[in-house]
Amino acid sequence: MTLQTILTSQPFEGINSRIQRLKADRARRRKMKAQYDQTWRELTNMTDRERLDIGIHQSDIPRIAAEAAAMRAA
């Protein structure tokens, strides 16, 4: 590769694509966090009896919220 080719090519092409991937990853993580928080909030606002009616124990809430967030990312 000659110096002329290097100077006329887009030297920041790799950086730009990296930045775009980082932005996309950040947006994906934000959506996952929002889904986790929403699921957590909905389940913790239920009474123990309501959760037991649907087969969820209070200790299951973090796992269920994480699973909901992971499904959101997929």
Backbone bond lengths (Angstrom), bond angles and torsions (degrees), N, CA, C in turn:
res aa  C-N    CA-C-N  psi(-1)  N-CA   C-N-CA  omega(-1)  CA-C   N-CA-C  phi
1 M - - - 1.446 - - 1.520 107.83 -
2 T 1.294 116.10 129.32 1.462 120.14 -177.77 1.523 110.47 -86.68
3 L 1.307 113.98 164.91 1.465 119.70 178.91 1.525 110.46 -62.48
4 Q 1.332 116.83 -38.67 1.469 120.32 179.02 1.533 111.01 -61.15
5 T 1.327 116.76 -41.19 1.456 120.76 179.58 1.524 110.33 -64.42
6 I 1.302 116.04 -41.60 1.463 120.39 179.95 1.526 110.87 -64.73
7 L 1.331 116.84 -43.13 1.457 120.26 -177.17 1.524 113.09 -71.08
8 T 1.331 117.79 -30.29 1.458 119.91 -177.79 1.519 112.85 -91.16
9 S 1.307 117.43 -15.74 1.460 119.02 177.13 1.526 108.64 -75.59
10 Q 1.290 116.05 172.76 1.462 119.54 179.67 1.527 108.61 -85.20
11 P 1.309 117.27 100.52 1.461 120.01 -174.42 1.528 113.56 -67.70
12 F 1.314 117.37 -22.42 1.459 119.80 -177.13 1.528 112.36 -101.29
13 E 1.308 116.74 11.90 1.458 120.17 -178.62 1.531 111.12 -58.57
14 G 1.312 116.51 -44.00 1.459 120.40 179.14 1.522 112.23 -65.71
15 I 1.300 116.12 -38.57 1.458 120.37 179.05 1.522 110.33 -67.31
16 N 1.331 116.62 -43.39 1.466 120.15 179.97 1.520 111.46 -61.67
17 S 1.314 117.00 -42.90 1.466 118.89 179.88 1.528 110.44 -66.67
18 R 1.307 117.34 -35.51 1.465 121.67 177.23 1.534 110.52 -64.81
19 I 1.329 115.51 -42.54 1.468 120.22 178.72 1.524 110.28 -63.30
20 Q 1.329 117.00 -42.15 1.462 120.74 178.86 1.528 110.90 -62.64
21 R 1.330 117.36 -40.86 1.468 120.26 177.40 1.522 111.06 -64.35
22 L 1.328 116.75 -40.47 1.463 120.65 178.55 1.526 111.20 -64.19
23 K 1.333 116.85 -40.65 1.465 120.52 177.90 1.522 110.88 -64.61
24 A 1.318 116.81 -43.08 1.462 120.74 179.51 1.529 110.36 -64.23
25 D 1.324 116.94 -41.00 1.459 120.79 178.89 1.525 110.82 -65.29
26 R 1.312 116.38 -39.74 1.461 120.32 178.65 1.524 110.81 -64.36
27 A 1.325 116.94 -42.03 1.468 120.75 178.29 1.526 110.74 -63.80
28 R 1.333 116.65 -40.64 1.465 120.97 178.67 1.530 110.55 -63.33
29 R 1.328 116.81 -43.48 1.468 120.42 178.87 1.523 111.74 -64.93
30 R 1.335 116.62 -37.44 1.458 120.43 177.53 1.523 111.31 -63.35
31 K 1.334 116.86 -42.19 1.461 120.97 177.95 1.527 110.74 -64.51
32 M 1.332 115.91 -41.28 1.465 119.52 178.60 1.527 110.75 -63.18
33 K 1.321 117.28 -43.22 1.462 121.61 -179.95 1.521 110.34 -63.76
34 A 1.325 116.96 -41.17 1.464 120.63 179.13 1.524 110.35 -63.59
35 Q 1.339 116.92 -41.28 1.464 120.27 179.18 1.528 110.51 -66.91
36 Y 1.326 117.22 -41.99 1.463 121.53 177.71 1.527 109.65 -58.62
37 D 1.343 116.17 -49.24 1.461 120.79 -178.01 1.521 111.70 -62.28
38 Q 1.332 116.93 -41.82 1.460 120.46 -179.68 1.528 111.06 -64.05
39 T 1.327 116.11 -45.77 1.466 120.34 179.65 1.521 110.16 -63.23
40 W 1.328 116.37 -45.75 1.467 121.38 178.60 1.528 110.48 -56.83
41 R 1.326 115.54 -48.51 1.462 121.11 -177.83 1.535 111.07 -61.78
42 E 1.316 116.80 -45.49 1.465 120.02 -178.77 1.534 111.47 -63.19
43 L 1.317 116.44 -43.31 1.463 119.62 -177.92 1.522 112.62 -72.55
44 T 1.314 117.78 -36.45 1.465 119.14 179.85 1.521 111.85 -75.35
45 N 1.327 117.74 -21.71 1.463 120.33 177.09 1.529 112.46 -78.49
46 M 1.322 116.64 -13.68 1.462 120.50 177.68 1.534 109.36 -77.38
47 T 1.308 115.52 153.47 1.459 119.03 174.75 1.535 108.35 -77.32
48 D 1.340 115.05 163.85 1.463 119.15 177.24 1.524 110.64 -57.71
49 R 1.305 115.86 -39.62 1.469 120.66 -178.90 1.534 110.91 -64.68
50 E 1.313 117.26 -43.26 1.472 120.86 178.90 1.528 110.56 -62.01
51 R 1.325 115.68 -43.12 1.475 118.78 179.25 1.522 110.71 -65.98
52 L 1.321 117.20 -41.69 1.465 119.78 179.56 1.531 111.35 -64.51
53 D 1.332 116.88 -33.19 1.466 120.42 177.35 1.524 112.30 -60.99
54 I 1.318 116.31 -31.25 1.472 119.16 178.82 1.536 111.94 -102.27
55 G 1.321 115.10 8.57 1.465 120.05 173.52 1.513 115.62 80.55
56 I 1.319 116.56 29.32 1.467 120.34 -179.32 1.521 109.40 -117.96
57 H 1.315 115.87 127.69 1.454 121.33 174.92 1.522 107.50 -94.88
58 Q 1.312 116.57 155.52 1.466 120.34 -178.37 1.528 111.93 -56.76
59 S 1.319 117.14 -33.94 1.463 120.05 -179.48 1.532 112.16 -71.56
60 D 1.336 117.63 -13.28 1.468 121.75 178.60 1.523 112.73 -82.80
61 I 1.307 117.75 -13.83 1.466 121.10 -172.93 1.530 113.09 -58.40
62 P 1.340 120.94 -48.33 1.466 118.82 -179.97 1.532 112.80 -59.97
63 R 1.316 117.25 -40.49 1.463 120.74 179.90 1.524 110.81 -65.34
64 I 1.309 116.97 -44.89 1.459 121.12 -178.56 1.529 110.35 -65.37
65 A 1.323 116.48 -41.20 1.464 120.24 178.49 1.527 110.79 -64.27
66 A 1.332 117.02 -39.79 1.465 120.67 177.86 1.518 111.53 -66.03
67 E 1.329 116.74 -39.39 1.454 120.23 177.95 1.530 111.12 -65.78
68 A 1.324 116.91 -39.67 1.470 120.40 178.00 1.519 110.40 -63.58
69 A 1.332 116.13 -40.83 1.459 120.22 179.20 1.527 111.32 -65.92
70 A 1.328 116.55 -39.82 1.463 120.40 179.33 1.534 110.75 -66.33
71 M 1.322 116.48 -37.43 1.474 119.60 178.24 1.529 109.48 -67.30
72 R 1.312 117.61 -33.72 1.467 122.11 178.97 1.529 110.15 -64.64
73 A 1.332 115.70 -35.52 1.457 120.24 -178.05 1.516 112.41 -74.69
74 A 1.322 116.43 -26.24 1.464 120.15 -176.50 1.497 113.17 -73.78
